[in-house]
Amino acid sequence: MSKFIVELDYDAADSIVVQVLKGQFSGFVADLERRKDNRETLGIFLSDKEEDIAEIQRHMAAFETVLSYNMSHKDFEEWKKRGRYSTSKQDDI
């Protein structure tokens, strides 16, 4: 196996982290939508539907907190305005 050393400046590393977090947030959006309309019946975190929805929403709020810390205020507000709850990957870029 070959090994590579990659050097990233702070902005590049931060951008990667933000994009991964946005992708994971979009996954929670999809999970929440499936759970609410009964397409997901086993639950993501808990078997009780209402408790599971609340837990998904708590995780989403935590991701929003981390994203707000890792993004400029302007970028974070624009992301929210664009419809951060969209599951479209294009909306996250």
Secondary structure by P-SEA (a helix, b strand, c coil): cbbbbbbbcaaaaaaaaaaaaaaaaaaaaaaaaaaaacccccccccccaaaaaaaaaaaaaaaaaaaaaaccaaaaaaaaaaccccccccccc
